[in-house]
Amino acid sequence: MFFEGSEKKVEIITASTHGSLRLLGLDFWTQIVSLAKADIISVIDNQHCDAYLLSESSLFVWDNRIVMLTCGLSTLIDSLLALLEHIGVKNVAFVSYQRKNEYLAHLQASTFADDIARLRQYIPGKACRIGHLDSHHHFIFTSDTSLIAAQDKTSELLMYHISGPIAQYLTSTKQSVEQVCERLGLSTLFAGFNLDAHLFSPLGFSVNGIKDEQYFTIHITPQEQSSYVSVETNFDMADSDNPVAAQLLALLQPISWDSIGFNVPVIAANQPKNICLAHCTYPIEQNYQVYFGHFQQLGTEILNPELM
Amino acid sequence: MFFEGSEKKVEIITASTHGSLRLLGLDFWTQIVSLAKADIISVIDNQHCDAYLLSESSLFVWDNRIVMLTCGLSTLIDSLLALLEHIGVKNVAFVSYQRKNEYLAHLQASTFADDIARLRQYIPGKACRIGHLDSHHHFIFTSDTSLIAAQDKTSELLMYHISGPIAQYLTSTKQSVEQVCERLGLSTLFAGFNLDAHLFSPLGFSVNGIKDEQYFTIHITPQEQSSYVSVETNFDMADSDNPVAAQLLALLQPISWDSIGFNVPVIAANQPKNICLAHCTYPIEQNYQVYFGHFQQLGTEILNPELM
């Protein structure tokens, strides 16, 4: 009953010399997604964005931007290299590639170091690890490209070992998409978003949401001993009128969580009561900052030995 | 500049049907150690014990007991299986086999699950993981043998990311064995022990100590970003007259540490100021308890991104 929830993530911004990425069409994206060992399950769109729900997470395509996340044993680097081949590096304004610490890193097809060695054969860039290897950490590569979108804001909230009634519901046998959405309060947290949600068998829940140029995606791996929930958006999750991150933390009660912000400071929350064990501000360029914070519930957890 | 400090550990207790393990001789132990991809560097002995300092940690041999620890990319399971073949499972009263979480688990020749699948072909036993996969954790196998040494007491203190003047000295270019022993205060902490200490090139320090039937061993991997110090002993490290664990924690100022006790409760310490993030009591038999505690310095660490 193990599933590796933690994601690899790619973002590509194309230069004005390149046509709209949305015109590349379903067959093209199906092929790109298959290179990562994933499938397209469904798609929603609006005037700005095509949002694909994948068997392993999500793909968002705007006219000049792609965000793709894949979890499990997916090989996202293969999708990224194929995209760079197709788009042409000269038409690329910016690339970032991330991996989070995995629960079982030895099962992955490659390490982050392997991936960036291949990536650097296409495009030069800076790469680093933020966080200790024996704790939560985050690998990030960003291309050395002059055109950096300083307006680019993304927040990621990564929750580990969720608990409480919703965590229990998410491992129960009789779930429905509607009930999960309702219990998470998605229609309030993300009012006005068009949603595309899916329950996986035996367990797991994914949802994409789009509203104008805003997007969010939530992926839940509820498996006991290795539960993981990721939330990613270009929406302000710390907005005082609608503190999405704080509300999801209070609902899902993780033992520990990370907040990663691109040009958005790390999100603090009051519930569950917590301590920030470690944080970092990492300047990639003058106007482009990566923030990382690793939080842990205050109090001592009583561990249950897992028999093997 | 990476070295995997975290150890695998074997303990074997032989039944009274078996002769003294100390009579097996240097050639035998050299061969056993080589199966783990390690070498014997030196040996000290007393009336009760032969203590071998290894290129990857330590081996202690008493008449009816072996404790062997190996770090790096060593394959301790191969030594253990060869020992079981030689001794004969019918002459074995008890076996335990442990692994700690590794910094870079994917570099290891095998996983704990791989190892115990092989071990269980020789001897049945219980195995479990204590601690979450995304945090400090500890794997342990113990044989299903009727003869359990309830008097068997062992304390392990595992320190991660040491800091302060001694940590700095341990990464400096001009060290001496004498200076390391003096700065650690070994002659006071372990008064009356016969010591065998070694400095490794480019970095690293190991010491074995024996006094009557007591032993201790300290292994220091001081490399920045992946520093690790282990202390293991059958001596009472929480003794109020000589609180060895508390004194070593105060000297080495780790960011986080684990305390593992076999029939010895987890050791608490005041300095550095800390929080117990998680703990566990794991009963193997009625009179045999494993204690695990994972501690972290209070306060927020400011992380330095490590360029790749």
Interface residues (C-beta under 8 A of the other chain):
Chain A: N101 Y103 L104 A105 H106 Q108 T111 F112 A113 I116 K126 A127 C128 R129 I130 G131 H132 L133 D134 S135 H136 F139 Y160 H161 Q225 S226 I255 S256 I275 C276 L277 A278 H279 C280 Y282 F292 Q296 L298 T300 E301 I302 L303 N304 P305 E306 L307 M308
Chain B: N101 Y103 L104 A105 H106 Q108 T111 F112 A113 I116 K126 A127 C128 R129 I130 G131 H132 L133 D134 S135 H136 F139 Y160 H161 Q225 S226 I255 S256 I275 C276 L277 A278 H279 C280 Y282 F292 Q296 L298 T300 E301 I302 L303 N304 P305 E306 L307 M308
